[in-house]
């Protein structure tokens, strides 16, 4: 995509969401149906017909690979998730399989256990309180628009982006989530990512490259950043610099749903507070596992398997085993995953 086409896409995108400044999207509902007579239902590749999304919302996701739904998760639920996260940070609860991660700059610090030393918890499928997020009816109502009625929760995270230390390690390189997933088809996978507070460019909001979900999975690896890179923060090594970038400004409870091939990342947290979000990747239970040996995903397979073997002492574990353990059916039936 040349610079003129990228600029045109961004202009259309911003006009659609009613934004005032280029490069920034403020989360709005996109429920109104415009004049879309030329966009026929048989052209939809990434969304499913279930009378939840409007025609305009479906077309927007088809074209851009993401959709923001405003004020979807209640303040009360978000507070409960925050409380449980703090309990985990204080080591009051230790759910089975949970990974507690720290920013590379504070891993060796000697702070007392608190949220100030935890940058992310993932794989919280055994934590009943946090996993409630993946079963919220208001979340699943939209997830089904992308996965169909048999839904698996495959990957869970609560991100606590810390104030940047000055080494820019709080940023997340541009990447595609499909790089981490050994299951397909990609069009039957979606991420739900909910802001737990006001999120903007100052505290490291998501940045997306609209339309990139239509492209292939790109090779990923660790970026060569001078200040260091957090574990498993792989990034795309070569991408079109002319692609429009859009920063998603979100309020507490706003939720963005996005395709696993959408190129996205987040900037550093320049504020003094911790920026929190909770997310889950969902997949159609009819998805199937693939062998990633010999593909661009082989590097992440080796890294994940080695971490699991070292942490849990398993000798013969495979990447499929890891994801089978993580996956939980949240609606319908468990079929392949």
N, C-alpha and C positions, 0 to 999 in steps of 0.2 A: 504494500500500500504506500503510494507516494504521499508527500507532505500535504498536497492539496486535498486529496481524498480523506486523509486523516483529519484535516481541519474541518472539512465538510461534515464528517461523521460526528465530530465533537459539537459542532454548531447545532445539528439536528438533535443530538442527545440532550444538550443543555436547554434547548427550546422545549423539548418534550417534558422535562421535569421542572421547568419554570425557574431555572437558576439564573443568578445575576452576574456571575463572574466565570470566565472560562477556567476549566480545570477543576472546578469544585462542584459537587452535587450535594444539595441538601435533601435529606430523605423526605419524600412526599409520597402519598398514595398515588397510584396511577390507575385509578379505577374507571375513569371516564372513557367512553368508547367514542373514538373519533371516526373520521371517514376512512374506513379501511376495507372498502368493498373489493379492492383489487387484491387483497391478501386472502387467499382461499384456504380453508381448513386443511386440505390435503398437503399444503406446503409446510405445515408444522412438523419439525423434526425433533424439537427439544422439549415440547410441552404436550400434555395429554388433555383430552376433553373430559372435564368433570364438573363444569359449571361453577367453578370457584374463581378462576381467573377471567377477567374480561378479555375481549378480543384485543383491546389495546395492550393489556398487560402481557398477553401471550406473544403478540408481535414484538413488543419491546424486548422480552427475554430472547426470542428467536434471533433478533438482530444483534443484541448486545451481550447476552450470556449472563445477565444478572438482573435481579429485580428487588427493589427495596419496598418492604411493607412497614408502614409507620405504626409505632405504638402497639406492637403485636403482643409483647410479653409484659405482664403486669409488674408494677413496682414491688408488690408483695412477693412475687416469685423471685424476682431479681435479688431482693434482700435475703431471701432464704438461701439462694445460691451463694451469695457473698458470705453469709454466716458460716455455711458449711466449708467454703474455701478457707476461711480463717481458722476453722477447727483443724483442717488438714495441715495448714502451715504450722500450727502449734503442736502438731503431732498427737492431737487428742484422738484422732481416728486414722487408721491405716488400711484403706480399702485394698483388697486383693488385686494385684495387677496394675495398680496406679503408678504412674511415672511422675515424679516431682522433679522439675527442671529449674536450673538457676542460670542467670546470665553469666556468660563466660568471664566477665570482670569481677564477679562476686562469688564464684564457686568456692574459692578457698578462704573466704572471709569467715570470721568467727562470731557472726551475729547470733543472738539467741533466736530460736525458731520463731519466725513470724513471716507475714506476707512480704516483708521488705527483702527477703532473700529468695523468694520463689517467683520465677518469671512465668511459669506455666505448669499446670497439672494436666496430664492427658491419660486416656484410657480409664475413665472413671465409671465404666459400665457396672462395677460392683459397688459403687457408692449410691445407695438408694436415693439420697436427697438430690445430688447433682444430676443423676440419671433421669430424674423427673423431667428435666428440660427436654429430653429426647422423646418423651411421651405426652407432652402437652398437646391437647387437641388442637389448639390454635396454630401450633407449629406443623403438626401432621396434616392438617387440612391443606396447607400449601405444599408440603413435601409430596403428597400424593399426586399433585399436578405434574410432577417430574418423574416419579418413580412408578406410579401405579399403586394398586391397593395393598400389595404384599411388600411391607417395608422393613428393611433391616437398618438398625443404627450400627454403623461400622467404625467410626472414629470420633472420639469425644475429646474436647479440650476446653479448659478455662484458661484464658490468656491474661496475664497480669503484667503488661508491658511496663518495665521499670523506667524511672527517669534516666535519661542517658548519662553515662559517666563522663562523656566527653570523647569517648573512643568510637561512638556511633554504632555500638554493638546492639542497641535496642531496636534497630531497624531490621526488617525482614526482606531479603532479596526477592526480586520478581521471580515468580515460579508458577507452575501448574500443579495443582494437587494430585492429578492423575499420576504424576511421577511416583507417588508413594503407594499407589493402589494396584495390586495384581489381580484385579477383576474388571470385567467388561460386561456390557457395552458402556462406554462413557456417557452416553445420552440418558442412561437410566440411573445416574448418580447425581446427587445435588448436595451442596453444603448449606446449612442454615447457620448464620453467624449473627448473634444478637449483642448489641451494645448494652453494657451494664451501667453506663453513665454517658454524659455528653462526650462525643469523640469528634475531634477535628484535626487539622494538620498540625496543630501545636503539640498534641499529645499522641500523634502517630496513628491517624486514621488509615483505613484501607485505601489503597490506590489500585484501580483496575484499568485494563486496556480493553475497552469495549470491542466486541466482535472477534477477539482472538480465540474464542471457544470454537470457532469454525476451522481453525488450523490444526496441525498435527501436534502430537506430544514432542516437545523439544528435549534435547540432551540437557541434563542438569548436573551440577557439581557444586562444591563449595566455592564461593566467590573469593577472590584474592584481596580481602580487606585488611588494611594495615592494623586496625585495632582488634582484630580477631573476629571469629564467627561462631555463633552458638551451634551446638550439636544438632545435626540433621537439618540445618537451615540451608538446604541446597537451593541454588538459583539457576535460572536459564543462562547459559554461557553466551548465546548469540541470539539476539532478537532484533526486530525492526525498530530502530530508534525513532522512526517517524510515526509510530502508532500514537494516537491520542491517549493521554493519561487523564483519568478522572479520579478526583479525591472524594470519597464518600463521607460527608459530614452527617453524623447520626446522633439522635437523642436516645436517652435510656429507653429500652424496650423496642426500638426500631430493629428490624431484622432484614438482612440481605440474604437472598437465596442466589447461589451462583453455580455455574457449570464447572466440572473439574478440569476442563482444558482452558478456562479463562485465566489469562496471565494477570497476576495480582501480587501485591506485597504490601508493606507498610513502612512509613518513614520512622525516624527516631522520635522518641518521646522527649520533647524539649520543655515539658512542664516539670513541676516539682512533685506531682502526684503519680500514682500508678494507674494505668489505663486498663480497664477490665472489659473482657468480652467472653461470652460462652458460645460454643459452637458444636455442631455434630454433622458429620457426613453420613448421609443416608443413601441406600441403594435398593433397587428393586431386588427382591429375594430371588428372582429368576436370573440374576446376573451369574456369571460363571468365572471361575478362576482361570488364569492363564500362566504359562511358564515364561518368566521374564529372563531366563538365561540367554545370553547372547544379544540382549536388547539394551537400550539406553537406561533401563531400570535396574540393570544388574548391580550397579554400584550401591544403590539404596538397599537392595535385597541383602547384600553381603553385610552392610553396616547394621541393619536391623537384626538380622539373625545372630551376628556376633554379639550384639548388646544383650539379646535375650539369653544366649548361651552363657555369657559371663555373669549376668545378673541372677539367673535362676538355675544354672548348672545343667541345663538340658543339652544333650550332645547331638541328638538327631532332629532337632526342631527345624521346620521349614518355614518359609514366608507364609505359605498357605495356612500352616498350623497357627501362626501368630494371629492372622486375620480371622480365622475360624473361632479362636478364643475371644477375640474382641467383639465379634458380631453378636447382636441381640435382636430378635424379632420384636418390633414395637407395634406392628399392625398386620393382620392377616396371617399368613403361614410362612414358616421357614422352608425354603425349597432347595436352592443350590448353595447359597453362601453359608 
